[in-house]
Amino acid sequence: MHLSSLYVPKRTWLLLLLSALSAACHSSVSDVSDAGTDPPPPFDGGAYVNFCDLPGSVQFTAAGVTTVPESTKPSTANRLQFLHLPNGFCAHYFGNIGNTRQLRFAPGGELFVASPTTGTTGGGGGGRHAIVIVPDDNGDGFADAPLTFLDNLPSTQGLLFTKNFFYYQDGKKILRMPYHAGDRAPAGASETMIEVTVYDSALHWPKPIDEADDGTIYVGNGGDQGESCVTPHPFHGGILKIDGTPGGAQVSQGFRNPIAIRCERGKNLCFAAELARDYSATQEGREKLVPIRPGDDWGFPCCATKDKAFPDITPTPDCSAIASEDASFLIGDTPFSFDFEPGTWPAPYAHSAFVPLHGAAGSWVGARLVMIEMDPDTGMPMPATDINGVTSGAMSDFATGWDDGHQDHGRPAVATFAPDGRLFVGSDNNGEIFWVAPLDLPRK
């Protein structure tokens, strides 16, 4: 029945009109499919000065752990109750994208997520075979409804934004398309930059990519566990660069699985996280965070590190020419990603490398987020290790709690800093994404 068919007193009409206008205004600012807060922060009258003031933030202080109340039920903060951070920081649940394997922020501030479906190390499920945009347009700290940017990408991981282009992985190919800040749909056709043909691993197929300060774009390529130690060893797992050479120009080799590449801004230095020979912890083996330099050989499958051959390989290989790492990890702790703090956090965190450790397969022991301090002059990692099971040197635990034996919190797989200074952490195991910030980091 229509209202026009009824007699309604003038006062009632006025109340109905005011109610409708109020509902329309409320819908225009808060009708989003995220966890949400009420009212949305852009219209909060300045109540949320810092990111950690946002509802749902779990704050770590000397007085204990507190949570900023949420109006939504059930609370999202309970998803972070397992987490332990240093005093002076907060964590905030963001959203969920199945099999989150890579996080990158677009020039306009939107978070892009690589969500593959092809099986690989890590074993995450629920992938979308797509690159997904996860914006936060109302600024409440929670993800809005995800948007599919590119679909039909079962084997995608590497993502990169440059000045005018978006680069991404599709299987053995690295492609690019025009991109401008704010684009939420492709702005033009893709073109193939390289197709990696030097070696193709069915398991270690991810191809991480990043751009150095001088414009060089590096691409990682995986080798395989069971490779034989022969001299000279063919280029399988290694780092390539995009320079017009068909298949990419070879830069450095001797990798088993260079699963992540990141470049340190202002230093013209790039690094790779190497997942070295499985089950070799008792044979001098170690995972590594290493610089990308032309001509370096990092030893796989013959050498654990410089001057240290794997003892079960005969005849004993010569490892004197193998490059030596500054940052090393226990085999099985599994450094899955890393990023460099851009200078908005206080000392000693500023400019450090933050490395999510995926933990041991099956038990998740060792899953955590560690920090490695960088030399401010050289830009290289200060000597750091946990190959004896305890962090030492310039390495320290930053976020812990994943390996509490419950195996229901996901596994940290990727970490990236947002332009506003927050550190976003994603899990491939359960798709959960949250962010971390100092308590006094201002909202921008």
N, C-alpha and C positions, 0 to 999 in steps of 0.2 A: 504494500500500500504506500502511495506517495504522500509526503507531507502536505503537498498542495491540495490534497483532497480533504484535509482536516482543518478544523478551526483551531488555531493556536493563539493564545493571548500574546499581546505585543511584548510583554516582559519575557515570556518564554522564548519567543523568537530571538530576542536579543541575546539571551543566555546561550541558545543553540549556536548562534552565529559566532559568539566569542569562543565557545568551546571548539568549533570547527577550525577557526583561525589558529587557536593554540595548538590543536592537534597537527595542523599542516606545518606550522613552524617547527614543532618538535620532531616531526617525521623528517623534515629537510636536513636536520643536523645530526640525528642519532639513529636513523633507520639503516644500520649497517650490520652485516652478518659477521661481526667479530664478537669477542667476549664482552666488549663495551663497558662503559661506565656511565653514570647518570648524575650530572649532565656531562656531555663530552668535553674534554679538556680545552679545546679552542674557545669555548664559551664559559670558562670556569671562573672568570673574574680575577685571574692571577693566583688562584689557590695553589696550583702545582708549579712552583718556581723551578724546581729541579726534577730531572727524570725520576729520581727515586721517591719523589712525593706522589707519583701517580698511583691510583688505587690498584692493588694487586702486587705492589712492590714488596719483596721480602728483604728487609734491611738487617744488616749484620753490624752490630755496635758492641762497644765494651760492656754495655748493660745487658746484652742478650740479643736474641733474634726477634724482630717484630714484623708484622705484616700490616701494610696500609689497607684498611677495610675496603672491600668491594661491595657494590650493590647487586652484582650478579650472583646467582646461585645455580650450581655449586661454585665455590670459589676456585679460581684458576691457581691461586697461590699454593694450594695443597699439592700441585704437581711438582713443586720445587722443594718440598720439605726434606728431601734426601740431601740437598746440596749444602756444602760448606764453603764459605768464602772468607777472605780476611775481613776484619773489622774495618768499617769505612766504605763498604760496598753494598750494593743491592743487586738482586736478580729479579727479573720480571718475565713471566710467561708471555710468549708472542703468538705462536700458532703452530700448525702441524701440516707438513707436506711429506707424504710418504717417500721413504728412501732419499732423504735430503743428503746430497753428496757434494754440492758446491753452493756457496753463497757469494753473491756479488752485488754491490750497490750501483745502480745506474746513476748517471749524472744528475737526474732529477730527484734522487733520494729513494726511489723504489727498490725494494729487495728482490733480486732475481734468484731463483733456485733451480738447480739442475736435479731432475728427478727421473733417473733412468729405470729401466726394467731388466736389462741384460744382467745376468748373474756375474758377480765379481767378488773379490775379497771384501768382507764386511757383512755380506748376507742380508742386507736390508730388504724389506718387502714393501708392498703398497706403492710402488713407483707409478708415476703418471706417464712414462715415456714422453716427457715433455720438459720444456723450460717454462717455468711458472713465475709470474710476477705476484709478489705478496706485499701490497701497499699498506700504509697506515694513514689514510687521508685525513682522518679526524684527530690524529695526534694523541690518541689515548694510550699508546704503548702496546696495543693489541693489533694483530693482523686483521685486515679487512678480508672480504671474500677473495680467494685467489683467482687470477686471470691467466689463462693459458696464452703464452706469447708465441711459442713454436711447439707444434705437436709432431707425433710420429718420429720420435727420437729415442729409440730404446737404448742406444749406447751413447749417452751424452754425459759429460762431466765438466770439461774445461769451458770457462766463461771469461770474457774479457771485454771491458769497455775502453776504447781509445777515443781520441779527440772527435772523430766523425763516424766511427764504426762500432759495431757490436760483433765480436768474434765468438764462435761457439764450436763445440765438437759434435760431429755426427759420425760415429764409428771411427774409421781410419782418417777421416777428413777433418780439417779445420777450415771453416767457412767464415765469411763476414758479410754483413749487410749494412747499409747506411743507418745511422742512429743519431737522433737528436734528443736532448733532454726532454723528458715528458712522454716520449713515444711509448704507447702500451700495445701497439700492434706493429708488425713489420712495416717499415717505411719504404722498402724497396726490395729488389730481388737479391738473393744470396749468390756469392761467388766463391768457388773453392780456392783457398790460398795454398794449401798443400794437401796431398794425400800421402800418408806415411806408409811406405812400402818396404822400408829397410828390414823390418821385422814385425810380425803380427802375433801378439799373445792373446789367446782366447780368454784368459783369466785376467791378465793385467792390461786390459784394453783402455782404461781411462787415460786421457791425454790432457794433463793440466797445462795452462798457458798463462803467461803474464808478460808485461812490457817493461823493459828497463827505461831509465830516465833518458837514454840516448835514442829511444824508439825501437830498439831491438826486441822482437817478440820471440820468446822461447817456448818450446813445446816439449813435454816429456813423453817418452815412449817406454813401455814396460818390456822386460825380459821374462824369463821363466825359471822356476826353482831348479829344475833338473838339468840345467845346461852343463856341458862338460868343460873342464879347464883345458883349453888348448891355446897354443901360442903361435901366431897372434890370435887373440880372441876376436871373432867378428863383432861388428856393432849390432847389438840387439837392444838391450835396455840402455837408454841414454838420453841426452838432451840435444834437440835440434833447434835450428832457428829458421824463421821465415825470411828468406832473402831473394826469392825468385828461383832458387835451385829446385828442380823437380824433386819432390819428396822431402824437401828441407835440407839445409846444410848441417852436417854433423859438428857438434860442439864438444861434448864430453861423453865418456862411456864408462862401462864397468858398473852399471846399475842393474839391480834385479827388478825393482819396482819403484821408480821415482813418482810417487803418488801425488805430490803437490809441488807447485812452483809459486813463489812469491818474490816480488822485487821490493827492495827497501828504498823508499823515496828520499831523494836528496843525496844518495850515495852512489847511484848508478851501479848498484850491486843486486844480484838476483841469487836465490837459493832454491835448493830442492830438498824435499824430505824423502829419504831413501829407506824403503822397507827391505832390509837385507835378507840374507839366507836364513830361512826358517830353521828352528831347532839347533842353532849354532851358538847359543849363549855360553855353553861350556867349552867352546872351541875358539874363543876370542871374538866371536861374532858380535855385532852391534848394529842397531839402526842408526841413521845419521841425519843430521842437518848440515848440508854442505853448500859451499858457494859454487856458482856456475861460472867456470872459466874454460876458455878454449884449450883443448889438448889434455885436460885432466882425465885420468883413469882411476876409478874408485874401487877397482879390485874384483868385483863379482865376475865369475864364480870362483876365482882362484884364491883371493886374498881377503882376510877380514878387515885389514887396514894396512897402513904403511908398515913394511918389515914384518908383517904377521900373516903367514900363509895358513890356510885351514889345514889342520894336522892330518886329516884323513885323505888328503890329495897327494898322490905320488905320480911322478917324482915331485919333490917339493918345488913349487914355483918361486920365481924371483919376485919379491914384493917390494923391492927397494925403490921402484919408480912410482909406486902407488901414492896417490894424494892422501894427506892426513887431515882428518876432520877435527874441529874444535868442540862440537856438540854431539854427544852420542847417547843412545838409549838402549835399555835392556831389550834383547830380542823378545818380542811378544808384547811389549808395551805399545808399540805400533803408532808412531807419529803420523796421523792421517792428514794433517793440514797444518797451517800456521799463518800468522799475520803479524804485522809490526804496529805497535801502538803509535799513533801519529803525533803525540806530544800534548794531549789534553789531560792526561792522568798525572797524578803527583808522583814524585820519586818514591821508591825505586822503579815504579811501573812504567814510567814514561819512556817511550822508544824501545821498550823490550819486545822480544818475540814471544808470542803466546801460542802454545802448541797443544792441540787436543790429542791425547793418547787414547787410542781405541781400546786398548786392553787385550789380554790374551783371549784367543778364540776358545769358546766353551765356558770359561770361568769369568771372563771380563776382568780378571785381576790386573791391576795397573791402570784401569780406565780413569782418567782424570785430565785436568788442564794444568800444564806447567808453564812457568815463565822463565825465559832465558835473557839475562841482561846482555846488551850489546855494547861493544866498545864505541864510545861517542866519536872518537877520532877516526878509526879505521872502518867502522860500520860492521865489523865482524863479530860473531858471537864470542863472548868471554868464555874461557874453558869451562865446560859444563858436562855433567854426565849423570846417569843413573844405572850404568851397566852392572853395578854391584847391588842393585835393588834399592838404593837410597840416593836421593838427589843430593848432589854436591857441586861445589864450585859456584858458578853463576846461575845454576838451575834451582828452582824452588817450586813447590806445589802451590797453585793458585786456587783452583776449584777442585773439590773432591766430593766423594759420596756415591759415585756410580757403582763401585765394586764392593758394595756392602753385602753381597751374597744373595740379594733378592732378584737381580736381573730384570727389574721391571721399570727402570728409569731410562732406558735407551743406552746408547754408547756415544760419547762425543766423537764426532767425525769431522766437523769443519768449524772453523772460527774465522770471522772477518770483522773488521772495524767499520762502523758506519761513519759517514762524513761528520756526524754530530758528536762523535767520540764514544758511542756505545759499542760494546763488543757483543756481537751476535754469535751464538753457538748452536749448531744443529746436530741432530742425531740421525744416522741412516737407519738405525735399528727400529725406532718407533716413530720417526718423523718429527719429533718435538723440536721446536726452536724457541730459545729464550735469549734475553739480552742481559748484560751486566754493565753497571756503571758505578763510578764513585758517588757517594751520597750527595756531594755538592756539585755534580755536573749539571750545569744549567740547561734547561730546554731552549732550543733554538727555533 
